[in-house]
Structure formats: structure tokens, C-alpha cells
Amino acid sequence: MDEHDREAVGQRFDPAFMQRARDLSWTALRGIRERMHPGISEDEARAEAMQVFAELGMERLWHPVIIRIGPNTTRTYRQPSLPDVRLGENDSYFIDLGLVFDGHEGDVGDTFVIGHAPERLACAQAARALFHDVAGMWRHEGLSGRKLYDYACERAEAMGWRFNHAIKGHRVSDFPHSVHKGGDLGDLDHTPAKGLWILEIQIAHPTEPFGAFYEDLLVESAP
């Protein structure tokens, strides 16, 4: 598959709609955050999320809503959560959304802490900082997708966190991006185009059972 194939888009594709899908997805994520409270389960949080989506006029999901709480924050997209986990008084969780608005895909994720949990807060902040560091290397150095993830791994370890190598980023586009079979960002041997690729970062504490996740669209300007 050549570079053009991996970054192909449909006839309906519009960069302005991609940005709108991104913005509305972040609005949805913040709306879910406002509904999170001690004692809530992941299933209950997903039910709250569906109410948020309805209020925003979401067309459909393009991947299932992922909300991970506590020890489940170390789990990858394809790993099932440990059952019966509820948000503690001093705890962390992350939200990973794949939503469609105006026929275009948004994909965002972030980690949050409630109560007093300094190490969990440091982990969440590190995931965000690492994302922005890596995105900056794409903007200013033009690194390939593969080199971006090599860099992310090196930086995570230097920061004292365990890097999740199974998370490698992916394509988005007008729905469904899967028809273009763009593959993983971390396997891309050229500089990814703006507005088409999701950079995903997942890290974990080296010994304790918690982690953090952050993802967003690679765009020209930092948020």
C-alpha cells in the first residue's frame, strides 16, 4: 500500500467538518466528565455518555465508548475491563470516544483524577505532556509515524513511566475511514498528513496498577 492509499479520503471529506467533529467530541468528553462521581461503574458511565451524545446530535459511534476506571486504566482498547470496578474517592479514569458528526469522525481521549491521588494526577499530566511533546516533533521536525512512536517510547521511559507499545495511533476521515485501510500511525514510514491521523499515548506506573491515556487529531497548531 502506497502513501496515497494510506491517506485517501472519500468524496464527502471536508477538513472543516473534521475540525467540527473534533470539537464536538471534546465537548462530549467534557460532558461525560461532569457526570463522573465516586461509586459510578463503567457501564453506568457509558449510559451517561449516551445521554450526552444525544444532546449534541451525534450521528453514530464509530468505535465503542471506552471508559476505564482505576486498575482498568492500564488496559488497552481490545482488552476487556476487570468486572465490578467502581470509581473510588481518590481515583482516576479515562474516556476514549469515537464519534461521528456530519459524516466525519472524531476521536479524543483524556484521563482525569478525583479526590487526592498525587501519583495518579502526575500520570495523567504526563500522558498529556507526552502527547504534546510528540505532536510537536511531528509539527516541527516532520518525523514519520514510526519515528514518532519510537520517540514517545524513549521519552516515556525517561519520564519514569511504562509505555504501552500496543497503542500506535490510527487514521480518521469521513466515515467510514476503514475503507481506506490506513493502518497504524506507528507503522507509517512517512510524515503523516495533517488532520487525518490520531496520535494515541498510553502510559502506566511502573509498579502500581494505574495508567493514563490521551489522544487527539494531529493538526498544525497546538490546542
VMD Tcl script that draws the C-alpha trace (Angstrom):
set ca {
  {0.00 0.00 0.00}
  {1.49 3.34 -1.02}
  {1.35 6.68 0.77}
  {-1.64 7.90 -1.25}
  {-3.70 4.82 -0.40}
  {-3.00 5.15 3.31}
  {-4.17 8.77 3.35}
  {-7.05 8.51 0.88}
  {-10.36 10.17 1.77}
  {-13.91 9.92 0.48}
  {-15.70 12.31 -1.84}
  {-17.56 13.86 1.11}
  {-14.38 14.69 3.03}
  {-14.14 18.27 4.31}
  {-11.38 19.46 6.68}
  {-13.82 21.91 8.30}
  {-16.16 19.03 9.16}
  {-13.22 17.08 10.58}
  {-12.44 20.01 12.87}
  {-16.10 20.29 13.90}
  {-16.21 16.57 14.70}
  {-13.09 17.00 16.79}
  {-14.51 20.00 18.66}
  {-17.84 18.30 19.36}
  {-16.07 15.16 20.52}
  {-14.11 17.17 23.08}
  {-17.37 18.82 24.17}
  {-18.88 15.37 24.63}
  {-15.88 14.19 26.65}
  {-16.16 17.18 28.98}
  {-19.88 16.49 29.36}
  {-19.17 12.94 30.46}
  {-16.53 14.15 32.89}
  {-19.12 16.33 34.59}
  {-21.25 13.21 35.24}
  {-18.48 11.11 36.78}
  {-18.65 10.67 40.56}
  {-17.40 8.26 43.23}
  {-19.24 4.97 43.08}
  {-20.10 5.07 39.38}
  {-19.32 1.96 37.32}
  {-18.03 1.85 33.76}
  {-21.40 0.58 32.49}
  {-23.22 3.40 34.29}
  {-20.75 5.94 32.89}
  {-21.35 4.69 29.35}
  {-25.09 5.09 29.86}
  {-24.50 8.70 30.96}
  {-22.33 9.19 27.88}
  {-25.17 8.21 25.56}
  {-27.31 10.96 27.05}
  {-24.53 13.48 26.41}
  {-24.23 12.33 22.80}
  {-27.96 12.67 22.20}
  {-27.88 16.26 23.45}
  {-25.08 17.08 20.98}
  {-26.75 15.45 17.98}
  {-24.15 12.75 17.44}
  {-24.94 10.66 14.34}
  {-23.38 7.41 15.48}
  {-20.41 5.79 17.19}
  {-17.58 4.59 15.01}
  {-15.99 2.71 17.89}
  {-17.48 1.66 21.22}
  {-17.34 4.12 24.12}
  {-14.37 3.24 26.30}
  {-14.41 4.39 29.92}
  {-11.75 2.80 32.13}
  {-11.69 3.22 35.88}
  {-8.91 2.51 38.39}
  {-6.95 -0.66 37.55}
  {-8.63 -0.81 34.14}
  {-6.71 2.32 33.07}
  {-3.76 0.05 32.26}
  {-5.85 -1.96 29.78}
  {-5.72 -1.43 26.02}
  {-8.62 -0.84 23.67}
  {-9.07 -4.53 22.87}
  {-8.69 -5.85 26.43}
  {-11.89 -6.30 28.45}
  {-12.18 -4.43 31.72}
  {-11.94 -6.19 35.04}
  {-15.56 -6.56 36.23}
  {-17.26 -4.73 39.11}
  {-14.83 -1.78 39.22}
  {-16.29 1.45 40.53}
  {-14.73 4.91 40.80}
  {-13.18 5.44 44.22}
  {-12.94 8.58 46.32}
  {-9.29 9.08 45.32}
  {-9.08 7.53 41.91}
  {-8.54 8.02 38.19}
  {-10.31 7.15 34.97}
  {-10.04 7.81 31.28}
  {-12.54 8.39 28.50}
  {-11.94 7.35 24.87}
  {-14.56 8.45 22.32}
  {-15.01 7.69 18.62}
  {-17.98 9.75 17.40}
  {-19.42 10.75 14.03}
  {-20.77 14.24 13.34}
  {-21.69 15.47 9.85}
  {-20.38 12.23 8.38}
  {-16.88 12.80 9.81}
  {-15.03 11.03 12.60}
  {-13.89 12.50 15.87}
  {-11.60 10.57 18.19}
  {-10.48 12.03 21.52}
  {-9.35 10.75 24.90}
  {-8.14 12.07 28.23}
  {-7.53 10.97 31.82}
  {-8.93 12.57 34.98}
  {-8.40 12.26 38.72}
  {-10.86 12.78 41.54}
  {-10.04 13.34 45.18}
  {-6.44 13.29 46.43}
  {-4.30 10.95 44.33}
  {-0.99 12.71 43.56}
  {0.66 9.84 41.68}
  {-2.40 9.31 39.51}
  {-2.55 13.03 38.82}
  {1.12 13.01 37.84}
  {0.45 10.12 35.46}
  {-2.47 11.91 33.81}
  {-0.42 15.07 33.41}
  {2.50 13.08 32.00}
  {0.29 11.49 29.33}
  {-0.89 14.94 28.20}
  {2.64 16.35 28.28}
  {4.00 13.42 26.31}
  {1.27 13.79 23.69}
  {2.10 17.45 23.16}
  {5.84 16.70 23.08}
  {5.38 14.04 20.40}
  {2.91 16.14 18.41}
  {5.47 18.94 18.49}
  {8.06 16.64 16.93}
  {5.61 15.98 14.10}
  {4.93 19.71 13.59}
  {8.50 20.96 13.82}
  {10.69 18.01 12.79}
  {8.38 16.19 10.35}
  {9.02 12.79 11.90}
  {7.40 9.73 10.37}
  {4.69 7.91 12.28}
  {7.12 5.13 13.16}
  {9.72 7.59 14.47}
  {7.06 9.46 16.45}
  {6.30 6.31 18.42}
  {9.98 5.46 18.84}
  {10.40 8.93 20.31}
  {7.32 8.57 22.51}
  {8.66 5.34 23.99}
  {12.05 6.87 24.74}
  {10.52 9.95 26.34}
  {8.04 7.96 28.45}
  {10.80 5.81 29.87}
  {12.95 8.87 30.54}
  {10.00 10.38 32.43}
  {9.72 7.25 34.57}
  {6.58 5.72 33.05}
  {5.88 2.43 31.31}
  {4.90 2.97 27.66}
  {2.16 0.84 26.09}
  {3.59 -0.37 22.78}
  {0.26 -1.87 21.69}
  {-1.19 1.63 21.16}
  {0.05 3.05 17.85}
  {-2.50 5.60 16.64}
  {-4.65 5.33 13.52}
  {-6.48 7.04 10.66}
  {-9.69 9.05 10.77}
  {-11.63 10.57 7.90}
  {-15.12 10.93 6.57}
  {-16.99 7.86 7.82}
  {-16.01 5.09 7.46}
  {-12.26 5.61 7.37}
  {-11.80 1.83 7.43}
  {-12.47 1.63 3.68}
  {-9.08 3.28 3.14}
  {-7.23 0.77 5.37}
  {-4.71 3.34 6.54}
  {-3.22 1.10 9.20}
  {-1.49 2.24 12.37}
  {0.25 5.60 12.68}
  {3.13 3.85 14.43}
  {3.80 1.78 11.29}
  {3.81 4.76 8.92}
  {7.20 5.36 7.30}
  {6.47 8.89 6.07}
  {5.39 12.11 7.75}
  {1.65 11.86 8.47}
  {-0.58 14.42 6.81}
  {-2.39 16.94 8.98}
  {-5.96 16.34 10.02}
  {-6.02 12.61 9.19}
  {-4.18 10.80 11.96}
  {-4.89 10.23 15.64}
  {-1.88 10.23 17.95}
  {-2.57 7.96 20.92}
  {-0.48 7.89 24.07}
  {-0.95 5.35 26.88}
  {1.40 5.05 29.82}
  {1.31 3.34 33.19}
  {3.02 3.48 36.56}
  {6.00 1.10 36.52}
  {4.75 -0.88 39.53}
  {1.29 0.32 40.58}
  {-1.97 -0.73 38.84}
  {-2.93 2.53 37.15}
  {-2.19 4.35 33.94}
  {-3.26 7.24 31.74}
  {-4.37 7.81 28.18}
  {-4.54 10.82 25.88}
  {-5.35 11.10 22.19}
  {-6.25 13.76 19.65}
  {-6.03 14.62 15.97}
  {-2.67 15.75 14.61}
  {-3.27 19.31 13.42}
  {-1.00 22.22 12.55}
  {-1.50 24.27 15.70}
  {-1.30 23.08 19.30}
  {-4.58 23.33 21.28}
}
mol new
graphics top color blue
foreach p $ca { graphics top sphere $p radius 0.5 }
foreach p [lrange $ca 0 end-1] q [lrange $ca 1 end] { graphics top cylinder $p $q radius 0.2 }
display resetview
